[in-house]
Amino acid sequence: MKEALLPNEQCYVCKHFHGKVVTVRGADGQERRAYSCDAFWEGIPEAFILSGHDHTRPYPGDHGVLWEPAEEDLEPSWSPW
């Protein structure tokens, strides 16, 4: 199974990012691990991560949830390392 790709920088400072890794099945039928957020609770798409799409604009499958800045006083309870 493929390891989860690290999300783009915008994800880390978004209030909707979970930092949680889920297992998803890709269009090719292969399982992979992916980070999740409120927009993509079944895993942030690989194409989204690799292209660096600016998520202040809609993206197919984001359920209408767009990037919003995380509250500054919150410290993340997760680490990608």
C-alpha positions as CSV (number, residue, x, y, z in Angstrom):
1,M,0.0,0.0,0.0
2,K,1.3,3.4,-0.9
3,E,2.3,5.7,1.9
4,A,0.3,9.0,2.3
5,L,1.8,11.9,0.3
6,L,2.3,14.9,2.5
7,P,-0.4,17.6,1.8
8,N,0.6,20.9,0.2
9,E,1.6,23.8,2.5
10,Q,-1.9,25.3,2.3
11,C,-3.4,22.3,4.0
12,Y,-1.2,22.7,7.2
13,V,-2.6,26.2,7.9
14,C,-6.2,25.4,7.1
15,K,-8.8,25.1,9.9
16,H,-10.4,22.2,8.1
17,F,-7.3,20.0,8.0
18,H,-7.5,16.9,10.2
19,G,-4.0,15.6,10.0
20,K,-5.6,12.1,10.1
21,V,-4.5,9.5,7.6
22,V,-7.3,7.3,6.0
23,T,-7.1,4.3,3.6
24,V,-8.7,4.9,0.2
25,R,-9.1,3.0,-3.0
26,G,-7.9,4.8,-6.1
27,A,-9.5,4.8,-9.6
28,D,-6.9,2.1,-10.4
29,G,-8.2,-0.1,-7.7
30,Q,-5.1,0.2,-5.6
31,E,-5.3,1.1,-1.9
32,R,-3.4,4.1,-0.7
33,R,-3.1,6.2,2.4
34,A,-4.2,9.8,2.3
35,Y,-4.6,12.7,4.7
36,S,-8.1,13.9,5.3
37,C,-9.9,17.2,5.9
38,D,-13.5,18.5,6.1
39,A,-13.5,18.9,2.3
40,F,-12.0,15.5,1.5
41,W,-13.0,13.3,4.4
42,E,-12.2,10.2,2.3
43,G,-8.7,11.5,1.5
44,I,-7.2,14.5,-0.1
45,P,-6.8,13.6,-3.8
46,E,-3.3,12.9,-5.0
47,A,-3.8,15.2,-8.0
48,F,-4.7,18.0,-5.5
49,I,-1.6,17.5,-3.5
50,L,0.7,17.2,-6.5
51,S,-0.7,20.2,-8.4
52,G,-0.7,22.6,-5.5
53,H,-4.2,23.7,-6.4
54,D,-5.2,26.9,-4.5
55,H,-8.1,25.8,-2.5
56,T,-9.6,29.2,-2.1
57,R,-11.3,28.3,-5.3
58,P,-13.7,25.3,-5.6
59,Y,-12.3,21.9,-6.5
60,P,-14.4,18.9,-7.7
61,G,-15.5,16.8,-4.8
62,D,-14.7,19.3,-2.0
63,H,-18.3,19.4,-0.8
64,G,-18.3,23.2,-0.9
65,V,-15.6,23.4,1.8
66,L,-12.8,25.8,0.9
67,W,-9.6,26.8,2.6
68,E,-9.9,29.0,5.6
69,P,-7.0,30.1,7.9
70,A,-6.5,28.1,11.0
71,E,-6.9,30.0,14.3
72,E,-3.5,31.4,15.2
73,D,-3.7,30.4,18.9
74,L,-4.2,26.7,18.1
75,E,-1.2,24.3,18.2
76,P,-1.5,21.2,16.0
77,S,-2.0,18.0,17.9
78,W,-0.5,16.0,15.0
79,S,2.8,15.7,13.2
80,P,3.4,14.4,9.7
81,W,6.8,13.0,10.9
